[in-house]
Structure formats: structure tokens, C-alpha cells
């Protein structure tokens, strides 16, 4: 139940041509406290409830518990969420032995594209595609819970 991932900004939309899947995601937060976020998500025709703990010092690892729930129940729970929501399309892109999840954000977070890669170990090496940019692992500005309350459009460079 420990998630180990690294996050990167994305330099171009070349990942779209390499994607093996693409799904629309809508999510909201029942609790966006960084110490313990509680997220409700619809992903395609599926629903999920996720609890995440605070990240470690590097921001690479943190507790994550996730359960699939009926999509109609997820839709109802979304109506109870804090103000601010996340809307994005997730592209899955296989690169070497890993799959990158590339999120293209919409709404108040439009213009932001982030790639994440899940690892088995914090020091695990992985192939980096050409479109991968600056690493933002551990930068809380790029956490979805932060973006739901502080949209990219309000602070982007």
C-alpha cells in the first residue's frame, strides 16, 4: 500500500502518438489535507475511492489505499466534494519496462501536462522518453489535491 512514483512536466504532445490507452478522468476531494487526502474519481466507466498519506522527504513514496466503487456511487460522491475539481485525460504510454501515465488537464488547470511513472523501488532506473521534461517529484504544487484548490492558471510561470 505504498505508492512509489516520480512526476515530470511534459515538453510536447508526442506522447499522444505513443499512447496505448486514453481515458477521461473527473475527480474531487472529500478531504484535501496534504496529510491525508480522500479522493473520489471517475475514470471512464469506473469509480474509485482513494486515500493517500503524506509523502516522504523526497516526495517519491507515500501511503495509498484505493478501492473500485460503482461509477454511479462515485458520481454521487463527487457532489459532496470540496469546491474545485480536476478534469483531465490520462494517456498510458509504454516506455521500456514501464508505463507512464500522462495527464492532460482542462478547465482552470488547462495547459498543464504531467507524466508519472510508478516504480518498485525509489532508486529504480527507467527509460526517459524525449518528451519528458523537468522533474517535479515532491513539488506539492503539482499534486492534484493542490491543483483542485489552487488551479494552474493562477500560479503558472
Secondary structure, 3 states (H helix, E strand, C coil): CEEEEEEEEECCCCHHHHEEEEEEEEEEEEECCCCEEEEEEEECCEEEEEEEEEECCCCCEEEEEEEEECHHHHHHHHCCCCCCCEEEEEEEEEECCEEEEEEEECHHHCCCEEEEEECCCCCCCCCCCCCEEEECCCCHHHCHHHHHHCCHHHCCC
